Amino acid sequence: MTSLEEAVAAARATDRPLLGRTALVTGGSRGLGREIAIAFAAAGADVAVASRKKDACEALAEELAAATGQRVTAHAAHVGDWGRLEPLLDEVEDALGPLDVLVNNAGIAPTYPSLAEVSEELFDKVFAVNVKGPFRLMAAAGRRMAARGGGVVLNISSMGSLRPTAGDLPYTAAKSALNTLTAGFAQEYGPSVRVNTILAGPFATDISKAWDPAVVERMARDWPSRRVGEPGEIVGAALYLCGPHATYTTGALLAVDGGRLAAP
């Protein structure tokens, strides 16, 4: 049983729950990834920001390092490129030290006219970024973490993986596969490495600019929240799952979706 002193010390530590940790956030230059990278640096972590556009990563890294005093590095990487991912981990660890936290946030959800018109190229691209890349990163990073005695992986999935529609089926199928990977990797690298997933609902990110506002408003009437989420509202769940109070949480799917899964 935890002593009173230990409980108080643990509670006070939540001011900077990731102090001394090193985190890699893919797709970290914008959207949900950007908010997670900012929150992690503010929580005391050194952060590697990775995306296909290094200039965007560099801009965020410079600003975030200045604001938090943490080390923040920028890395160009297409997570759908299998051969790029182990070198990416090497780059991050050369710059910041051993990796403690991996956030698989990078994802794509291209639109298409109909399911019959989905091309093989589109399908393969969606699965490469949303499934193949995270699989390889979890395998490579998880092995390193386990050998060093511990670490955390956080995957960003979608509530659509449990409620797919015809308009986003390749994407939601890929995210469903990511949910399955979460369970498998939690078993493979446990107990020292925890692997969890956030099922993200609709958020007001760059992707949402392509949505029809009238359709979203009509759909949101049935959600308990009655609205889409703001990007910063992903932060609490990410900090919890990667922080010191989630040590008994692994293989979990946590919905952060404004109640969308609870809607009729």
WOMOWO-V93051 format. One record per residue. N is the residue number from 1. SS is DSSP state (a for helix, b for strand, c for the rest). D_CENTER is the distance of its C-alpha to the mean C-alpha in Angstrom with 1 decimal. Layout:
n: {N:N}
ss: {SS:SS}
d_center: {D_CENTER:D_CENTER}
//
This chain:
n: {1:2:3:4:5:6:7:8:9:10:11:12:13:14:15:16:17:18:19:20:21:22:23:24:25:26:27:28:29:30:31:32:33:34:35:36:37:38:39:40:41:42:43:44:45:46:47:48:49:50:51:52:53:54:55:56:57:58:59:60:61:62:63:64:65:66:67:68:69:70:71:72:73:74:75:76:77:78:79:80:81:82:83:84:85:86:87:88:89:90:91:92:93:94:95:96:97:98:99:100:101:102:103:104:105:106:107:108:109:110:111:112:113:114:115:116:117:118:119:120:121:122:123:124:125:126:127:128:129:130:131:132:133:134:135:136:137:138:139:140:141:142:143:144:145:146:147:148:149:150:151:152:153:154:155:156:157:158:159:160:161:162:163:164:165:166:167:168:169:170:171:172:173:174:175:176:177:178:179:180:181:182:183:184:185:186:187:188:189:190:191:192:193:194:195:196:197:198:199:200:201:202:203:204:205:206:207:208:209:210:211:212:213:214:215:216:217:218:219:220:221:222:223:224:225:226:227:228:229:230:231:232:233:234:235:236:237:238:239:240:241:242:243:244:245:246:247:248:249:250:251:252:253:254:255:256:257:258:259:260:261:262:263:264}
ss: {c:c:c:a:a:a:a:a:a:a:a:a:a:a:a:a:c:c:c:c:c:b:b:b:b:b:c:c:c:c:a:a:a:a:a:a:a:a:a:a:a:a:c:c:c:b:b:b:b:b:b:c:c:a:a:a:a:a:a:a:a:a:a:a:a:a:a:a:c:c:c:b:b:b:b:b:c:c:c:c:c:a:a:a:a:a:a:a:a:a:a:a:a:a:a:a:c:c:c:c:b:b:b:b:c:c:c:c:c:c:c:c:c:c:a:a:a:c:c:a:a:a:a:a:a:a:a:a:a:a:a:a:a:a:a:a:a:a:a:a:a:a:a:a:a:a:a:a:c:c:b:b:b:b:b:b:b:b:a:a:a:c:c:c:c:a:a:a:a:a:a:a:a:a:a:a:a:a:a:a:a:a:a:a:a:a:a:a:a:c:c:c:b:b:b:b:b:b:b:b:c:c:b:c:c:a:a:a:a:a:c:c:a:a:a:a:a:a:a:a:c:c:c:c:c:c:c:c:b:c:a:a:a:a:a:a:a:a:a:a:a:a:c:a:a:a:c:c:c:c:c:c:b:b:b:b:c:c:c:a:a:a:c:c}
d_center: {32.6:30.9:33.6:33.7:33.3:30.2:28.7:29.5:28.2:24.8:24.7:25.7:23.0:20.3:21.3:19.4:17.4:15.7:19.1:19.8:16.4:14.9:11.2:9.7:7.0:7.4:8.3:8.8:12.3:12.0:10.7:7.7:6.5:10.1:10.3:7.8:9.8:12.9:12.5:11.9:14.9:16.9:16.3:17.9:15.5:16.3:13.4:13.2:11.9:11.9:12.6:15.8:17.6:18.5:20.6:17.9:15.9:19.3:20.1:17.1:17.6:21.3:20.9:18.3:20.4:23.5:22.2:20.9:23.0:20.1:19.8:17.3:17.5:16.8:16.3:17.1:15.4:15.2:12.8:15.3:17.9:18.2:20.7:18.7:16.0:18.2:19.9:16.6:16.2:19.9:19.6:17.0:19.1:22.3:21.2:19.5:20.5:19.0:15.2:14.3:10.5:8.1:4.3:4.3:3.4:7.2:9.3:12.8:15.1:18.6:21.5:24.7:28.2:28.4:27.2:30.4:29.6:26.1:26.9:26.1:24.5:22.1:21.3:20.8:18.6:16.2:16.1:15.9:12.7:10.9:12.6:14.7:12.5:9.9:13.1:14.8:12.2:12.0:15.8:16.6:14.5:15.2:18.8:19.0:17.5:19.8:22.7:22.2:22.0:18.5:14.8:11.5:8.6:5.5:4.4:3.8:7.5:10.5:13.6:15.4:14.9:17.4:19.4:19.7:22.2:24.3:22.8:19.3:20.1:18.9:15.4:15.5:17.2:14.5:11.8:14.6:14.8:11.2:12.2:15.2:13.7:11.9:15.5:17.1:15.2:15.6:19.2:19.6:18.4:19.3:20.7:19.7:16.0:13.9:11.2:9.6:7.7:7.4:9.7:9.5:13.0:14.6:13.6:16.0:14.2:16.0:15.5:17.4:20.4:21.4:21.8:25.3:25.6:28.4:26.5:23.5:26.1:28.0:25.0:23.9:27.3:26.5:23.3:23.9:22.1:24.2:21.7:18.3:15.8:15.6:12.3:13.0:13.2:9.5:10.3:12.6:10.5:7.8:11.0:12.8:10.7:10.5:14.0:17.6:18.2:16.0:18.0:19.3:16.1:14.8:14.4:13.6:12.2:12.0:12.8:12.2:14.4:17.6:19.4:19.1:19.2:22.3:24.1:26.9}
//
